[in-house]
Amino acid sequence: MGRENYLIDTNVVINYLSKRFSDDKLHFLDDIVNSVPNISVITKIEILSFDSGPENLKILRGFIADSNVMNLSDDIVEKCIIMRKEKKIKLPDAIIAATALVSNMTLLTCDKDFALIENSLIMNIEK
């Protein structure tokens, strides 16, 4: 699967930038991030909402500036509504998952809550 086919969840971005992954996972993510990484608008909101200090905020803003931020579309909203009704997952998670599914991207996440969504496009990566 090409690098452009991944959507990176908030927790993966934070763990990646903090180098909390094993070397093999960091190398895997390096390839994705060194192209143009895809993130949901929710990930942008979550990342910039952390009280991370001025130096870390600069790094986070740089990561976002280098990313393709995927905004909400009507299709994503509709998919999100269906998922929330069927799976009862949190709204931010539903928006991120719906963004990946509608865009036919593999969601890279460390969040076990996504296990509620049975789909081959959701890849849980452990640190």
C-alpha positions in Angstrom: 0.0 0.0 0.0 1.4 3.4 -0.9 2.3 6.0 1.7 -0.5 8.3 0.5 -3.1 5.7 1.6 -2.6 6.2 5.4 -4.5 8.5 7.8 -2.5 9.0 11.0 -4.4 9.2 14.3 -3.6 11.8 17.0 -1.9 9.3 19.3 0.3 8.0 16.5 1.4 11.6 15.7 2.2 12.3 19.4 4.1 9.0 19.9 6.0 9.4 16.6 7.1 12.9 17.4 8.1 11.8 20.9 9.9 8.8 19.5 8.0 6.4 21.7 7.8 3.7 19.0 10.3 0.8 18.4 12.9 1.5 15.7 11.1 -0.6 13.1 7.8 1.3 13.7 9.6 4.6 13.6 11.2 3.7 10.2 7.8 2.6 8.9 6.3 5.9 10.0 9.3 7.9 8.7 8.4 6.8 5.2 4.8 8.0 5.6 5.7 11.2 7.3 8.5 12.1 4.9 5.9 12.1 2.1 2.9 14.2 2.8 1.1 12.6 5.9 -2.7 12.7 6.0 -4.4 13.7 9.2 -8.0 14.4 10.1 -9.1 17.9 11.0 -9.9 16.4 14.4 -6.3 15.3 14.8 -5.3 18.9 14.1 -7.7 20.2 16.7 -6.5 17.6 19.3 -2.8 18.2 18.7 -3.1 22.0 19.0 -5.3 21.7 22.1 -2.5 20.1 24.1 -0.7 22.3 26.6 2.7 21.4 25.3 4.8 24.5 25.7 6.1 26.9 23.1 8.9 24.6 21.7 6.7 21.6 21.3 3.9 23.7 19.9 6.3 24.9 17.2 7.1 21.2 16.3 3.4 20.3 16.3 2.5 23.3 14.1 5.3 22.4 11.7 4.0 18.8 11.5 0.5 20.0 10.7 1.8 22.5 8.1 3.6 19.6 6.3 0.4 17.4 6.5 -2.6 17.1 4.3 -5.4 18.0 6.7 -8.6 16.3 5.7 -11.7 18.4 6.4 -15.2 17.2 6.9 -17.3 16.4 3.9 -20.9 15.4 3.7 -19.9 11.8 3.0 -17.7 11.8 6.1 -20.5 13.3 8.2 -23.0 10.7 7.0 -20.5 7.8 7.7 -19.8 9.2 11.1 -23.5 9.3 12.0 -24.0 5.7 10.9 -20.9 4.6 13.0 -22.1 6.5 16.1 -25.5 4.9 15.9 -24.2 1.4 15.3 -21.0 1.4 17.5 -21.6 4.1 20.1 -18.0 5.4 19.8 -16.8 8.8 20.8 -17.5 11.6 18.3 -13.8 12.5 17.6 -13.0 8.8 17.0 -16.0 8.4 14.8 -15.0 11.4 12.7 -11.4 10.1 12.3 -12.5 6.6 11.4 -15.2 7.9 9.0 -12.5 10.1 7.3 -10.3 7.1 6.8 -13.1 4.8 5.6 -14.7 7.3 3.2 -11.3 8.2 1.8 -10.3 4.5 1.5 -7.2 5.0 3.7 -5.8 2.8 6.3 -6.1 4.4 9.7 -2.9 4.1 11.8 -3.8 4.3 15.5 -2.7 3.1 19.0 -6.3 3.6 20.3 -7.9 0.3 21.3 -11.4 1.9 21.1 -11.2 1.6 17.3 -11.4 -2.2 17.8 -15.2 -1.6 18.0 -15.0 -0.9 14.2 -14.4 -4.1 12.4 -12.7 -3.0 9.2 -9.5 -4.0 7.5 -8.7 -0.3 7.0 -8.0 0.2 10.7 -4.5 -0.8 11.8 -3.6 -0.7 15.4 0.1 -0.2 15.9 1.7 -0.8 19.3 4.6 1.1 20.6 
